[in-house]
Amino acid sequence: MRAIDAGILVCTECHELNKQEADVDEQSCTRCGAQVHARRPNSLTRTWALLITAAIIYVPANVLPIMTVSSLGQGEPSTIMSGVIELVQHGMIPIASVVFIASILVPTFKLVGIALLLFSVQRRQPLSARQRIWMYRFIEFIGRWSMLDIFVIAILVAVVNFGRIASVEANLGAVAFASVVILTMLAAVTFDPRLIWDNTESDDDHD
């Protein structure tokens, strides 16, 4: 049985359990005073808006140069993919693999994964509740690793600054990539995972 079926509302701020009051449009938490809802208002709409925005920005994040490494006054801007290829050419395959996974695979998986969750909830696609919740938890878990490239660039810009001898400069691609990461993280937060269980009465998960 779901909490909503028992007339219980969970406060998203302090996680207090509140008994649902009848004929009340806006109910406040008995502990912290925050508004409580059976489900987050406009959760799907907000998540779709954030996801579509992230998908649009994802294109310039991969096309625009993410940073420029200059040595002795010479250097060329590098995109994420060109940086991975350059690392492979220099024999740094493990580092190239980490950058490729964190900067290409993880953001792509998050975009596709959140979209699949939204479709499965709205269109009642044949995914079990366990599959959906596993996907949601995995998306939340890998979200922290998406900022690896931005952390590396920030450290390099701060540390490698020797004038014309050697320097690292962040480009517009880094801003776009950071925006994609932040938007996908917000999309995962605004999605209400309780919606996963609202249309799974036919699943075998309740056996």
FIKOLZA-1660 file (N, C-alpha, C; in steps of 0.1 Angstrom, whole numbers, plus 5000, padded with zeros to 4 digits):
% residues 207
   i   px   py   pz ch aa at
   1 5008 4988 5000  A  M  N
   1 5000 5000 5000  A  M CA
   1 5009 5012 5000  A  M  C
   2 5005 5022 4992  A  R  N
   2 5012 5035 4992  A  R CA
   2 5008 5044 5003  A  R  C
   3 5016 5053 5007  A  A  N
   3 5013 5063 5018  A  A CA
   3 5001 5071 5014  A  A  C
   4 4999 5075 5001  A  I  N
   4 4988 5083 4997  A  I CA
   4 4975 5076 4999  A  I  C
   5 4975 5062 4997  A  D  N
   5 4963 5054 4999  A  D CA
   5 4959 5054 5014  A  D  C
   6 4969 5055 5023  A  A  N
   6 4966 5056 5037  A  A CA
   6 4963 5070 5042  A  A  C
   7 4963 5080 5033  A  G  N
   7 4960 5093 5037  A  G CA
   7 4972 5100 5044  A  G  C
   8 4984 5096 5040  A  I  N
   8 4996 5102 5047  A  I CA
   8 5004 5110 5036  A  I  C
   9 5008 5122 5040  A  L  N
   9 5016 5130 5031  A  L CA
   9 5030 5132 5038  A  L  C
  10 5040 5131 5029  A  V  N
  10 5054 5132 5034  A  V CA
  10 5059 5146 5031  A  V  C
  11 5064 5153 5041  A  C  N
  11 5070 5166 5039  A  C CA
  11 5084 5165 5032  A  C  C
  12 5086 5172 5021  A  T  N
  12 5098 5171 5014  A  T CA
  12 5109 5179 5020  A  T  C
  13 5106 5187 5030  A  E  N
  13 5116 5195 5037  A  E CA
  13 5122 5187 5049  A  E  C
  14 5114 5182 5058  A  C  N
  14 5119 5176 5070  A  C CA
  14 5115 5161 5071  A  C  C
  15 5107 5156 5061  A  H  N
  15 5103 5142 5060  A  H CA
  15 5094 5138 5071  A  H  C
  16 5087 5147 5077  A  E  N
  16 5077 5144 5087  A  E CA
  16 5064 5138 5079  A  E  C
  17 5058 5128 5086  A  L  N
  17 5046 5122 5080  A  L CA
  17 5034 5130 5086  A  L  C
  18 5026 5134 5076  A  N  N
  18 5014 5142 5080  A  N CA
  18 5001 5135 5076  A  N  C
  19 4991 5135 5084  A  K  N
  19 4978 5129 5081  A  K CA
  19 4971 5139 5071  A  K  C
  20 4967 5134 5060  A  Q  N
  20 4960 5142 5050  A  Q CA
  20 4947 5147 5055  A  Q  C
  21 4945 5161 5055  A  E  N
  21 4933 5167 5060  A  E CA
  21 4923 5167 5048  A  E  C
  22 4910 5165 5052  A  A  N
  22 4900 5165 5041  A  A CA
  22 4895 5179 5038  A  A  C
  23 4892 5182 5026  A  D  N
  23 4887 5195 5021  A  D CA
  23 4896 5206 5024  A  D  C
  24 4909 5204 5022  A  V  N
  24 4919 5214 5024  A  V CA
  24 4928 5215 5012  A  V  C
  25 4928 5227 5006  A  D  N
  25 4936 5228 4993  A  D CA
  25 4951 5229 4996  A  D  C
  26 4955 5237 5006  A  E  N
  26 4969 5238 5010  A  E CA
  26 4971 5234 5024  A  E  C
  27 4979 5224 5026  A  Q  N
  27 4982 5218 5039  A  Q CA
  27 4996 5221 5043  A  Q  C
  28 4999 5224 5055  A  S  N
  28 5012 5227 5060  A  S CA
  28 5017 5216 5069  A  S  C
  29 5030 5214 5069  A  C  N
  29 5037 5204 5077  A  C CA
  29 5035 5207 5092  A  C  C
  30 5032 5197 5100  A  T  N
  30 5030 5200 5114  A  T CA
  30 5043 5202 5122  A  T  C
  31 5054 5199 5116  A  R  N
  31 5067 5201 5122  A  R CA
  31 5074 5214 5118  A  R  C
  32 5076 5216 5104  A  C  N
  32 5084 5227 5099  A  C CA
  32 5075 5238 5093  A  C  C
  33 5062 5235 5090  A  G  N
  33 5054 5245 5085  A  G CA
  33 5054 5246 5069  A  G  C
  34 5062 5238 5063  A  A  N
  34 5063 5239 5048  A  A CA
  34 5050 5232 5042  A  A  C
  35 5047 5236 5030  A  Q  N
  35 5036 5231 5023  A  Q CA
  35 5038 5216 5020  A  Q  C
  36 5029 5208 5022  A  V  N
  36 5030 5194 5018  A  V CA
  36 5020 5190 5007  A  V  C
  37 5025 5181 4998  A  H  N
  37 5016 5177 4987  A  H CA
  37 5017 5162 4985  A  H  C
  38 5007 5157 4980  A  A  N
  38 5007 5142 4977  A  A CA
  38 5018 5139 4967  A  A  C
  39 5019 5148 4957  A  R  N
  39 5030 5147 4947  A  R CA
  39 5035 5161 4944  A  R  C
  40 5047 5162 4940  A  R  N
  40 5053 5175 4938  A  R CA
  40 5045 5182 4926  A  R  C
  41 5041 5194 4928  A  P  N
  41 5033 5201 4918  A  P CA
  41 5040 5203 4905  A  P  C
  42 5034 5199 4894  A  N  N
  42 5040 5201 4880  A  N CA
  42 5053 5195 4879  A  N  C
  43 5055 5183 4886  A  S  N
  43 5068 5176 4885  A  S CA
  43 5072 5173 4871  A  S  C
  44 5063 5166 4864  A  L  N
  44 5066 5162 4850  A  L CA
  44 5069 5174 4841  A  L  C
  45 5061 5184 4842  A  T  N
  45 5063 5196 4833  A  T CA
  45 5076 5203 4836  A  T  C
  46 5080 5204 4848  A  R  N
  46 5093 5211 4852  A  R CA
  46 5104 5202 4847  A  R  C
  47 5103 5189 4849  A  T  N
  47 5114 5180 4845  A  T CA
  47 5116 5180 4830  A  T  C
  48 5105 5180 4823  A  W  N
  48 5106 5180 4808  A  W CA
  48 5112 5193 4803  A  W  C
  49 5108 5205 4810  A  A  N
  49 5114 5218 4806  A  A CA
  49 5129 5218 4808  A  A  C
  50 5133 5213 4820  A  L  N
  50 5148 5212 4823  A  L CA
  50 5155 5203 4813  A  L  C
  51 5149 5191 4810  A  L  N
  51 5155 5181 4802  A  L CA
  51 5157 5186 4788  A  L  C
  52 5146 5192 4782  A  I  N
  52 5147 5197 4768  A  I CA
  52 5157 5209 4767  A  I  C
  53 5158 5217 4777  A  T  N
  53 5168 5228 4777  A  T CA
  53 5182 5222 4777  A  T  C
  54 5184 5212 4786  A  A  N
  54 5197 5205 4787  A  A CA
  54 5201 5199 4774  A  A  C
  55 5191 5192 4767  A  A  N
  55 5194 5186 4754  A  A CA
  55 5198 5196 4744  A  A  C
  56 5192 5208 4744  A  I  N
  56 5195 5218 4734  A  I CA
  56 5209 5223 4736  A  I  C
  57 5212 5226 4749  A  I  N
  57 5226 5231 4752  A  I CA
  57 5236 5220 4750  A  I  C
  58 5233 5208 4751  A  Y  N
  58 5242 5197 4749  A  Y CA
  58 5249 5197 4736  A  Y  C
  59 5243 5203 4726  A  V  N
  59 5249 5204 4712  A  V CA
  59 5261 5213 4712  A  V  C
  60 5259 5226 4716  A  P  N
  60 5271 5235 4717  A  P CA
  60 5281 5230 4727  A  P  C
  61 5277 5223 4738  A  A  N
  61 5286 5218 4748  A  A CA
  61 5297 5209 4741  A  A  C
  62 5292 5201 4731  A  N  N
  62 5301 5192 4724  A  N CA
  62 5308 5198 4712  A  N  C
  63 5302 5208 4706  A  V  N
  63 5307 5214 4694  A  V CA
  63 5317 5225 4697  A  V  C
  64 5314 5234 4706  A  L  N
  64 5323 5245 4710  A  L CA
  64 5335 5240 4717  A  L  C
  65 5346 5247 4716  A  P  N
  65 5358 5243 4723  A  P CA
  65 5356 5245 4738  A  P  C
  66 5361 5235 4746  A  I  N
  66 5359 5235 4760  A  I CA
  66 5371 5242 4767  A  I  C
  67 5383 5241 4762  A  M  N
  67 5394 5248 4767  A  M CA
  67 5406 5249 4757  A  M  C
  68 5415 5259 4760  A  T  N
  68 5426 5261 4751  A  T CA
  68 5439 5260 4760  A  T  C
  69 5447 5250 4756  A  V  N
  69 5460 5248 4763  A  V CA
  69 5471 5254 4754  A  V  C
  70 5478 5264 4760  A  S  N
  70 5489 5271 4752  A  S CA
  70 5502 5268 4758  A  S  C
  71 5512 5265 4749  A  S  N
  71 5526 5263 4754  A  S CA
  71 5535 5271 4745  A  S  C
  72 5543 5279 4751  A  L  N
  72 5552 5288 4744  A  L CA
  72 5545 5296 4733  A  L  C
  73 5533 5301 4737  A  G  N
  73 5525 5310 4729  A  G CA
  73 5517 5303 4718  A  G  C
  74 5518 5290 4718  A  Q  N
  74 5510 5283 4707  A  Q CA
  74 5501 5273 4714  A  Q  C
  75 5489 5273 4708  A  G  N
  75 5479 5264 4713  A  G CA
  75 5466 5265 4705  A  G  C
  76 5458 5254 4705  A  E  N
  76 5446 5253 4697  A  E CA
  76 5434 5250 4707  A  E  C
  77 5423 5256 4705  A  P  N
  77 5411 5252 4713  A  P CA
  77 5407 5237 4710  A  P  C
  78 5403 5231 4721  A  S  N
  78 5399 5217 4720  A  S CA
  78 5385 5215 4725  A  S  C
  79 5377 5207 4717  A  T  N
  79 5364 5202 4722  A  T CA
  79 5366 5190 4731  A  T  C
  80 5355 5186 4737  A  I  N
  80 5356 5174 4746  A  I CA
  80 5361 5162 4738  A  I  C
  81 5356 5159 4726  A  M  N
  81 5359 5148 4718  A  M CA
  81 5373 5149 4713  A  M  C
  82 5377 5161 4708  A  S  N
  82 5391 5162 4703  A  S CA
  82 5401 5161 4714  A  S  C
  83 5397 5165 4726  A  G  N
  83 5406 5163 4738  A  G CA
  83 5408 5148 4741  A  G  C
  84 5397 5140 4740  A  V  N
  84 5398 5126 4742  A  V CA
  84 5407 5119 4732  A  V  C
  85 5405 5123 4719  A  I  N
  85 5413 5118 4708  A  I CA
  85 5428 5121 4710  A  I  C
  86 5431 5134 4714  A  E  N
  86 5445 5138 4717  A  E CA
  86 5451 5130 4728  A  E  C
  87 5443 5127 4738  A  L  N
  87 5449 5119 4749  A  L CA
  87 5452 5105 4744  A  L  C
  88 5443 5099 4736  A  V  N
  88 5446 5086 4730  A  V CA
  88 5458 5086 4722  A  V  C
  89 5460 5096 4714  A  Q  N
  89 5472 5097 4705  A  Q CA
  89 5485 5098 4713  A  Q  C
  90 5484 5104 4725  A  H  N
  90 5496 5105 4733  A  H CA
  90 5497 5092 4742  A  H  C
  91 5489 5082 4740  A  G  N
  91 5491 5070 4748  A  G CA
  91 5484 5070 4762  A  G  C
  92 5477 5081 4765  A  M  N
  92 5471 5082 4778  A  M CA
  92 5456 5076 4778  A  M  C
  93 5455 5063 4774  A  I  N
  93 5442 5057 4772  A  I CA
  93 5434 5057 4785  A  I  C
  94 5439 5053 4797  A  P  N
  94 5431 5054 4809  A  P CA
  94 5425 5067 4812  A  P  C
  95 5433 5078 4810  A  I  N
  95 5427 5091 4813  A  I CA
  95 5417 5095 4802  A  I  C
  96 5420 5091 4790  A  A  N
  96 5410 5093 4779  A  A CA
  96 5397 5086 4782  A  A  C
  97 5398 5074 4787  A  S  N
  97 5386 5066 4790  A  S CA
  97 5378 5073 4801  A  S  C
  98 5384 5078 4811  A  V  N
  98 5377 5085 4822  A  V CA
  98 5370 5097 4817  A  V  C
  99 5377 5105 4809  A  V  N
  99 5371 5118 4804  A  V CA
  99 5360 5114 4794  A  V  C
 100 5361 5104 4786  A  F  N
 100 5351 5100 4777  A  F CA
 100 5338 5095 4784  A  F  C
 101 5340 5087 4795  A  I  N
 101 5329 5082 4802  A  I CA
 101 5322 5094 4810  A  I  C
 102 5330 5102 4817  A  A  N
 102 5324 5113 4825  A  A CA
 102 5318 5124 4817  A  A  C
 103 5324 5127 4805  A  S  N
 103 5320 5139 4798  A  S CA
 103 5311 5136 4786  A  S  C
 104 5311 5123 4781  A  I  N
 104 5303 5119 4769  A  I CA
 104 5292 5110 4773  A  I  C
 105 5296 5098 4779  A  L  N
 105 5286 5088 4782  A  L CA
 105 5277 5091 4793  A  L  C
 106 5282 5097 4804  A  V  N
 106 5273 5100 4816  A  V CA
 106 5263 5110 4812  A  V  C
 107 5266 5122 4806  A  P  N
 107 5256 5132 4803  A  P CA
 107 5245 5126 4793  A  P  C
 108 5250 5118 4783  A  T  N
 108 5241 5112 4774  A  T CA
 108 5232 5102 4781  A  T  C
 109 5237 5094 4790  A  F  N
 109 5229 5084 4797  A  F CA
 109 5218 5091 4805  A  F  C
 110 5222 5102 4812  A  K  N
 110 5213 5110 4820  A  K CA
 110 5202 5116 4812  A  K  C
 111 5205 5121 4800  A  L  N
 111 5194 5127 4792  A  L CA
 111 5185 5116 4787  A  L  C
 112 5190 5105 4782  A  V  N
 112 5182 5094 4777  A  V CA
 112 5174 5088 4789  A  V  C
 113 5181 5086 4800  A  G  N
 113 5175 5079 4811  A  G CA
 113 5163 5087 4817  A  G  C
 114 5165 5100 4819  A  I  N
 114 5154 5108 4824  A  I CA
 114 5142 5108 4814  A  I  C
 115 5146 5109 4801  A  A  N
 115 5135 5109 4791  A  A CA
 115 5127 5096 4791  A  A  C
 116 5134 5085 4793  A  L  N
 116 5127 5072 4794  A  L CA
 116 5118 5071 4806  A  L  C
 117 5123 5077 4817  A  L  N
 117 5115 5077 4829  A  L CA
 117 5102 5085 4827  A  L  C
 118 5104 5096 4821  A  L  N
 118 5092 5105 4819  A  L CA
 118 5082 5098 4809  A  L  C
 119 5087 5092 4799  A  F  N
 119 5079 5085 4789  A  F CA
 119 5072 5073 4796  A  F  C
 120 5079 5066 4804  A  S  N
 120 5073 5054 4810  A  S CA
 120 5062 5057 4820  A  S  C
 121 5064 5069 4827  A  V  N
 121 5054 5073 4836  A  V CA
 121 5042 5079 4829  A  V  C
 122 5044 5087 4819  A  Q  N
 122 5033 5094 4812  A  Q CA
 122 5025 5084 4803  A  Q  C
 123 5033 5076 4796  A  R  N
 123 5027 5067 4786  A  R CA
 123 5025 5053 4790  A  R  C
 124 5028 5050 4803  A  R  N
 124 5026 5037 4809  A  R CA
 124 5033 5026 4800  A  R  C
 125 5046 5029 4797  A  Q  N
 125 5054 5020 4790  A  Q CA
 125 5057 5007 4798  A  Q  C
 126 5059 4996 4791  A  P  N
 126 5061 4983 4798  A  P CA
 126 5075 4982 4805  A  P  C
 127 5077 4991 4815  A  L  N
 127 5088 4990 4824  A  L CA
 127 5083 4987 4838  A  L  C
 128 5089 4978 4845  A  S  N
 128 5084 4975 4859  A  S CA
 128 5089 4986 4868  A  S  C
 129 5082 4987 4880  A  A  N
 129 5086 4998 4889  A  A CA
 129 5100 4996 4894  A  A  C
 130 5104 4983 4895  A  R  N
 130 5118 4981 4900  A  R CA
 130 5128 4986 4889  A  R  C
 131 5125 4984 4877  A  Q  N
 131 5134 4989 4866  A  Q CA
 131 5135 5004 4866  A  Q  C
 132 5123 5010 4868  A  R  N
 132 5123 5025 4868  A  R CA
 132 5130 5031 4880  A  R  C
 133 5128 5025 4892  A  I  N
 133 5134 5031 4904  A  I CA
 133 5149 5028 4903  A  I  C
 134 5154 5017 4898  A  W  N
 134 5168 5014 4896  A  W CA
 134 5174 5024 4887  A  W  C
 135 5167 5027 4876  A  M  N
 135 5172 5037 4867  A  M CA
 135 5173 5051 4873  A  M  C
 136 5163 5055 4881  A  Y  N
 136 5163 5068 4888  A  Y CA
 136 5175 5069 4898  A  Y  C
 137 5177 5058 4906  A  R  N
 137 5188 5059 4915  A  R CA
 137 5201 5059 4909  A  R  C
 138 5203 5052 4897  A  F  N
 138 5215 5052 4890  A  F CA
 138 5218 5066 4884  A  F  C
 139 5208 5072 4879  A  I  N
 139 5209 5086 4874  A  I CA
 139 5214 5095 4885  A  I  C
 140 5208 5094 4896  A  E  N
 140 5212 5103 4908  A  E CA
 140 5226 5100 4912  A  E  C
 141 5230 5087 4911  A  F  N
 141 5243 5084 4916  A  F CA
 141 5254 5089 4906  A  F  C
 142 5252 5088 4893  A  I  N
 142 5263 5092 4884  A  I CA
 142 5263 5107 4882  A  I  C
 143 5253 5114 4886  A  G  N
 143 5252 5128 4884  A  G CA
 143 5264 5136 4889  A  G  C
 144 5269 5131 4901  A  R  N
 144 5281 5138 4907  A  R CA
 144 5293 5138 4898  A  R  C
 145 5295 5127 4890  A  W  N
 145 5307 5125 4882  A  W CA
 145 5306 5133 4869  A  W  C
 146 5295 5139 4866  A  S  N
 146 5294 5147 4853  A  S CA
 146 5303 5160 4854  A  S  C
 147 5306 5164 4866  A  M  N
 147 5313 5177 4867  A  M CA
 147 5328 5175 4867  A  M  C
 148 5333 5163 4864  A  L  N
 148 5347 5160 4864  A  L CA
 148 5355 5169 4855  A  L  C
 149 5350 5170 4843  A  D  N
 149 5357 5179 4833  A  D CA
 149 5358 5193 4838  A  D  C
 150 5347 5198 4844  A  I  N
 150 5347 5212 4848  A  I CA
 150 5357 5214 4860  A  I  C
 151 5357 5204 4869  A  F  N
 151 5367 5205 4880  A  F CA
 151 5381 5205 4875  A  F  C
 152 5384 5196 4865  A  V  N
 152 5398 5196 4859  A  V CA
 152 5401 5209 4853  A  V  C
 153 5392 5215 4845  A  I  N
 153 5395 5227 4839  A  I CA
 153 5397 5238 4849  A  I  C
 154 5389 5239 4859  A  A  N
 154 5390 5249 4869  A  A CA
 154 5404 5248 4876  A  A  C
 155 5408 5236 4879  A  I  N
 155 5421 5234 4886  A  I CA
 155 5432 5238 4876  A  I  C
 156 5431 5234 4864  A  L  N
 156 5442 5238 4854  A  L CA
 156 5443 5253 4852  A  L  C
 157 5431 5259 4851  A  V  N
 157 5431 5274 4849  A  V CA
 157 5438 5281 4860  A  V  C
 158 5435 5276 4872  A  A  N
 158 5441 5282 4884  A  A CA
 158 5455 5279 4886  A  A  C
 159 5460 5267 4883  A  V  N
 159 5473 5263 4886  A  V CA
 159 5483 5266 4874  A  V  C
 160 5479 5263 4862  A  V  N
 160 5487 5265 4850  A  V CA
 160 5485 5279 4844  A  V  C
 161 5493 5288 4849  A  N  N
 161 5492 5302 4845  A  N CA
 161 5506 5308 4845  A  N  C
 162 5514 5305 4835  A  F  N
 162 5528 5310 4834  A  F CA
 162 5530 5319 4822  A  F  C
 163 5520 5327 4819  A  G  N
 163 5521 5337 4808  A  G CA
 163 5523 5330 4795  A  G  C
 164 5533 5334 4787  A  R  N
 164 5535 5328 4774  A  R CA
 164 5541 5314 4774  A  R  C
 165 5547 5310 4786  A  I  N
 165 5553 5297 4787  A  I CA
 165 5542 5286 4786  A  I  C
 166 5533 5287 4795  A  A  N
 166 5522 5277 4795  A  A CA
 166 5510 5283 4802  A  A  C
 167 5498 5281 4796  A  S  N
 167 5486 5286 4802  A  S CA
 167 5474 5278 4797  A  S  C
 168 5463 5278 4806  A  V  N
 168 5451 5271 4802  A  V CA
 168 5439 5280 4803  A  V  C
 169 5431 5281 4793  A  E  N
 169 5420 5290 4793  A  E CA
 169 5407 5283 4790  A  E  C
 170 5397 5285 4798  A  A  N
 170 5384 5279 4796  A  A CA
 170 5376 5286 4785  A  A  C
 171 5369 5279 4777  A  N  N
 171 5362 5284 4766  A  N CA
 171 5346 5283 4768  A  N  C
 172 5339 5287 4758  A  L  N
 172 5324 5287 4759  A  L CA
 172 5319 5273 4761  A  L  C
 173 5326 5263 4755  A  G  N
 173 5321 5249 4757  A  G CA
 173 5320 5245 4771  A  G  C
 174 5329 5250 4779  A  A  N
 174 5329 5246 4793  A  A CA
 174 5317 5252 4800  A  A  C
 175 5313 5264 4797  A  V  N
 175 5301 5270 4802  A  V CA
 175 5288 5262 4798  A  V  C
 176 5288 5259 4785  A  A  N
 176 5277 5251 4780  A  A CA
 176 5276 5237 4787  A  A  C
 177 5288 5231 4789  A  F  N
 177 5288 5217 4795  A  F CA
 177 5284 5218 4809  A  F  C
 178 5288 5228 4817  A  A  N
 178 5284 5230 4831  A  A CA
 178 5269 5232 4832  A  A  C
 179 5264 5240 4822  A  S  N
 179 5250 5242 4822  A  S CA
 179 5242 5229 4820  A  S  C
 180 5247 5221 4811  A  V  N
 180 5240 5208 4809  A  V CA
 180 5240 5199 4821  A  V  C
 181 5251 5199 4828  A  V  N
 181 5253 5191 4840  A  V CA
 181 5243 5196 4851  A  V  C
 182 5243 5209 4853  A  I  N
 182 5234 5215 4863  A  I CA
 182 5219 5213 4860  A  I  C
 183 5216 5214 4847  A  L  N
 183 5202 5213 4843  A  L CA
 183 5197 5198 4845  A  L  C
 184 5206 5189 4841  A  T  N
 184 5202 5174 4843  A  T CA
 184 5201 5171 4858  A  T  C
 185 5210 5177 4866  A  M  N
 185 5209 5174 4881  A  M CA
 185 5195 5180 4886  A  M  C
 186 5192 5192 4881  A  L  N
 186 5179 5198 4886  A  L CA
 186 5167 5190 4881  A  L  C
 187 5168 5184 4869  A  A  N
 187 5158 5176 4863  A  A CA
 187 5156 5163 4871  A  A  C
 188 5166 5157 4876  A  A  N
 188 5165 5146 4885  A  A CA
 188 5159 5149 4898  A  A  C
 189 5162 5161 4903  A  V  N
 189 5156 5166 4916  A  V CA
 189 5141 5169 4915  A  V  C
 190 5137 5175 4904  A  T  N
 190 5123 5179 4902  A  T CA
 190 5114 5168 4899  A  T  C
 191 5120 5157 4894  A  F  N
 191 5112 5145 4891  A  F CA
 191 5108 5138 4904  A  F  C
 192 5095 5136 4906  A  D  N
 192 5090 5129 4918  A  D CA
 192 5090 5114 4916  A  D  C
 193 5099 5107 4922  A  P  N
 193 5100 5092 4920  A  P CA
 193 5087 5085 4925  A  P  C
 194 5079 5091 4933  A  R  N
 194 5067 5085 4938  A  R CA
 194 5057 5083 4926  A  R  C
 195 5059 5091 4915  A  L  N
 195 5050 5089 4903  A  L CA
 195 5053 5075 4897  A  L  C
 196 5064 5069 4899  A  I  N
 196 5068 5056 4894  A  I CA
 196 5058 5046 4899  A  I  C
 197 5053 5047 4911  A  W  N
 197 5045 5037 4917  A  W CA
 197 5030 5040 4915  A  W  C
 198 5027 5051 4909  A  D  N
 198 5012 5055 4908  A  D CA
 198 5005 5047 4896  A  D  C
 199 5013 5042 4887  A  N  N
 199 5006 5035 4876  A  N CA
 199 5012 5021 4874  A  N  C
 200 5016 5014 4885  A  T  N
 200 5022 5001 4884  A  T CA
 200 5014 4990 4891  A  T  C
 201 5001 4993 4893  A  E  N
 201 4992 4983 4900  A  E CA
 201 4992 4969 4892  A  E  C
 202 4995 4970 4879  A  S  N
 202 4995 4957 4872  A  S CA
 202 5009 4950 4872  A  S  C
 203 5019 4956 4878  A  D  N
 203 5032 4951 4878  A  D CA
 203 5033 4939 4888  A  D  C
 204 5043 4931 4887  A  D  N
 204 5045 4920 4896  A  D CA
 204 5052 4924 4909  A  D  C
 205 5056 4937 4910  A  D  N
 205 5064 4942 4921  A  D CA
 205 5056 4941 4934  A  D  C
 206 5043 4940 4934  A  H  N
 206 5035 4940 4946  A  H CA
 206 5032 4926 4951  A  H  C
 207 5037 4916 4944  A  D  N
 207 5034 4902 4948  A  D CA
 207 5042 4899 4960  A  D  C
% end
